[in-house]
């Protein structure tokens, strides 16, 4: 059976077609800069990558291009071969603790919960509508990014704000990257042969979050009401003193919208040193850029702080720390810096193994700590697409 994974962002659309239940990837790609003059898309098929520059005005057109290329590349002879479509949905509120078949009620809820992720939900909604129209006979499934974190206890997800804010407006920690954290949890359960597993999972890419997993379930996570909370990221500030917002309104005459935009798009690594990609930051450090050095030190420090915090939350009973997503799957130097900062916990780097691991090298995963390390640190590639198609396959009519 052919199952399609669709991940629509604010100005992008990623997709992957799988043969299920074998979980064999047939074709994939992504459309970027949707709505911009320099929009383009990339197709990955049979080991080759092809980039095409094309004006793509909206998500509906992005879906049209994607489906046309599935036919053009022979991935399917007829679109009716696609029996199910799994959509990454950014926010499921408190209502959705698992993936569901999309109906009118689910569509209404996705729109309602879009207030928590206003940058992402319009693209989510547009892609779902376009897929429903193009593939009316396929089962459309919503896989919520927040679902895995619905097991977090109240003591962890509540904010110390007036209770009315939670009861009336839903102000609480929801967490994100749930599909990735769930995938890593299941993979580590297999690796360690243990269901009730305790993990600290570090999903660090352009966006970043850390999750404490207790007895195989999400116990705490760094992102909050929105993806802005928690770690310092590529362009997001992460946690800051909330009074900064009013201060900048009063002192700089900035509007709230301008400040919110700056905290989401112009802060983090980019805000401190001008570069949001870790590779560019590391190159700038090599060239003697002091702000780049400061940015990376701040970035690593915050990761170490949350790992230490979650180590205590789990009572020191941690089966493994797992590094995943773009930065930590590839950045040997960043991984080394993080582990060096964890030395007080008795965690020790195996530099030779660490330096050998990256997605563009022959070795893509492994334990990068020494045998006498108190907690093993794994590098384990994530695969959110597989998790999405698994759920879509299970719910297919």
N, C-alpha and C positions, 0 to 999 in steps of 0.2 A: 504494500500500500504506500502511496506517495503522500507525504505530509509536509506542508510548507510552514516555515517559521518566519514571522514578520515582526520586526522591531522598528517601530516608527518613532523618531524623535521630533524635536521642534523643527529641524530643517534637514532631516536625514531619514533614510529608510534602509535598513539592513534586512537581508533575506537569505534563507538557506532551505533547499529542498532535500528531503531525506526519503530514503526507502526504508519503511518500517515493517516489522519491528527490528530489522537487522541494524538500524541506526547507521546506515551507510549514506554519507553525504554525496549528493549527485551534482549539485551546482549551488553556487552562492554568489553574493555580491552586495553592493551597497550603492545607494544614490546619495549624493552629498550636495549641500548648498542649495537645497530646494527653494525656489522662489528668487534666487539670485541670478545675475547675468552670467556668472562663471560656474553654473551648476554642471555636474558631470556624474557619470555612474561607472562602476567597475564591475566586471564579471569575472568570477573565478571558476574555471571549468577544466577538468582533466589536467591539473597542475599548471595551467597557464592563466595569466591575469591580463585582461584587456580593459583599457580605460577609454571611455567615449565621452567627449564633450558635447553636451546637448542642453538647450534651454528647457528646464523642467519647472513649470510655473507653480505647481502645487502637488500635494500628496496623491491626489487622484491620478494625476499624470504620471507620477513616479510608479504607482501600482501598474498602470497601463504599460509602461516601458518594461517593468520587471516581467510581467506575464508574456509580453511579446518576445522577450529574450529567452524565456523558458522554452518557447516553441522553436525559436530560431536556432538554438543550440541543440535541439533534439532531446532535451531533458524530459519533455513530455510530448507526445504526438497530439494530444488533445487535452485542454485544460480540465476536462471532466475527470481525468485520471487523478487529480488532486482531491483526495477524499476529506482532508481536514486541514485547517489553518490555525496555527497557534499564534496568538497575538500577545506580545509583551504589553501589559497594561500597567501603567506607572503606580497607580494608587487604588487600593481596594478598601480603604478606611478600616473600620472595625467589623464590617459586614462579611468580608471575604477572607477566609483562612485557607482556601484552596482554589484551584482553577475551576472554572465553570463554563458551560456552553453559553454563548452569547445570545440573549433574547432582548426584547424591548426594555425589560426591567434592568438588565445588566448595562445596556447602553445608557440608560438614564442615570444609573449609578456612576458609571465611568465619567460622565459629564459632570455630575454633582461633586465627585471626589477630585475633579480637575482643579478645584480651587486650591488644593494643597500642592499642585504641581502645574501652575498655569503655563509654563513654558512648553511642557511636553504633551499635555492632554489633547490640544487641538489636532496635532499630528496623529496621535493615537486614534482618535475618533474618526478622522478623515480616512485613514488607511483601512479601518474596519469597515466603514460604509462602502468604500470602493471595492473591497474584497467581497462583501456580501452581494454587491451588484454583479461583479464579474463571475463569481463562483456561487450561485444561489443554492446549489445542491451540496456544497461542502459544509462540514460541521465547523463553525467558527468558535474558537475557544479563547477565553481571556485568561492569561496567566499573570497573576498580580505580583508585582515586584515587592509588595509589602506582606504577602500572605505568610511566608515562612516565619515572620517575626510576630505573628499573632499569639505565640506561646510565651512571649516575654511577660513576666509577672508584673503586677500593678506597681509594686515598689520601684521597679525599674522604668516603666513607661510613663509614670505620672511626672508632671512638672510641678515645682513648688509655687504655683500661681493660684489665684482664686478658684475654688472648686467649680464655680459656675462656668468658667472658661472651658473646662473639660465637659461638664454635663450638658451645656447648651450649645457649645461651638466645636466640640471635638478636639480641643487643644491637648495633645499628648504626643509621646514619641511613637512613630509608626515604623521607622526603619525602611531601608531600601536595599537594592542589590540582593534581595531575598532569593531569587532564582539561582544566582551564583553561589551564595552561602549554602543553599540546600544541596546543590550539586556536589560541592566540596565535602559536605557532611556525609553524603551517601558514598562518595568515593573513598573517604577515609574509613568509614565503617567496614567497607569491603577490604581495604588494605590491612586494617588492624584486627579484622575478625571480631568486631565488638559493636553491639548496637547502642548501648548506653554510653556513648563516647563524650568526652569533654575536650573541646577544641577552642583555640583562639584563631579565627580565620581573618587574615588581612587581605581584603580585596582592594588593591591599590592600582588604579589606572588613572585616567584623567579625572574621573570621579573616584572617591575612595571611602571605604567604610571598613570597620573592624567589628566582628561579631563574636561574642562569647556563646559557645554552644555547650549546654549542660544536659547530660543524658540524652544526647542526640537531638535536642531541640534548642531553638534560639532562646537565649536567656537574657542577653543584653546586646545592644548595638549602638554604634556611634551616631548614625544619622537620626534625625528626629522627626518633627512635624513635617519637615521638608528635607530634601537632600543637601541643604546648605549647612546643616549642623555637623558637629564632630570634627573630623580631621581637616587639616589644611590640604587643599587639593591643587589641581593644575591652575584653575581660575577661580575657585571658590575659597572664601575665607575660612570656612569651618567655624567653630565656636569662638565668639568674641563677646566682649562686654556689650550688652544690648544698649547701654546708655550712649555708646558711640554714635548710634543713629540720630538721636535727638541732638547730640553735640554738633554733628556735621550739618544738620539742618539749621541750627542756630548760628554756628560760626562761619560756615561756607555758603549758606543760602541754598543748599542742595535740596531738591525735592525728595520725598520718600522713594519714588520710583527710580530716580537716578541713583540713589544710594543702594537700593535693592539690586539694580542692574550691576553696579560696581562690585558689590559683594559676591555676586554670582559669576560675573564674566571678566572682571578686571583685578581680582584679588588673588590669594593663594601664591603660588610660585610666580605667576605673572605679575602680581602686584608688587612683590618684593624686588624682583630682579629683571622683569620684562620678558621672561621666557616661561611658557607653560608646559613645555615638553621636557621631561627629565633628561633626555639625550642632549638637548640644547643647553640645559642648565649645567650638566657635567662638562660639556665642551667649553662653556664660558668660564667655569672654575679652572679648567686646564689653561685657559688664556689669562688667568689672574684676576678675574672679575670677583671683587669682594662681596658684592650684593648677591651674586649667584651662590657663593659659599654660605652666606648668611641664610639665604632662602632654603637651601638643602638641609642645613643644620636645623632650622626651625621645623622643617617638614619631617625629618627623621625623629626629632625630639618628641613631637606630638604622637607619632606612631608608637614609640617606646613607652610613652606615658600611658596610653590606652591599653597596650599589652600588659603592662604592670598592673594597671587597675583591674583588668579582667582576670589576671592571674590570682589576685586576691579575692575577687568575687567568686571564683571557682574553688576557693579554699586551697589553692596550690595543687589541686588534683587535675592536672592538665595532661592529656594523652599526647597532644601534639599542637604546635603552632604551625599554621599553614600560610605560606605566601602565595598569592595568586593574582591574576589580572595583569594587564600590560606591563606596568612598571616593575612589579616584583617577579614576574615570570622571566623578565629579560635583564633587569638592572642588577648585575652582580655587585657593583660598587655600593648601590643603595642598600641592598640586602646585607652586605658586610657592615655598613655603618649602623644599621638597625640592630644587628646581632651584637656588635661591640657595645652598644648602649645597654644591652640586656645582661651584661656580665655580672652585675650584682645578684641576678637570679640564678647564676651558675650555668648560663647558656653560653656555649663556646662554638665558634665558627670552625668548620672544616673548609679552609680557603681553597684548596685544590678542587674539591667537588663543587663548591659554589661558583668558582670561575668557569667551570665547564658547562654550566646550565644556561640555556636560553632557547627560545622558540626557533631561532634561526640556526641553531647548532644541532648536532646529532642527539645530544642529551637534553631532554626538555623537563625532566623532573628528578627528584631525589631528595635525600636527607642531607642538609648542608651544615649539620653540626657534628661535633665529635661524639664518640661512643660514651664518654663520661659526662656529656652535657645533661643537665637535670631534666630538660625537656627537649625532645627532638624537633627540629624545624624542617618542615617539608616545603619544597617548591612543587606545586601541583597545578597544572594548567586548568582553568575553568572552562566550562562549556555550557553557557546559558541556553544556546540554541537547542542542544540535545534535551535539556530539561523541559523546554517549551514544547518540543514535538512529542516527547514522551507523554505529557499530560494531554495534548491534543489527540494523540493516538488512543489513549485510554478512554477518552470521552466521545470518540467518533461513533456515530450512529451505526 
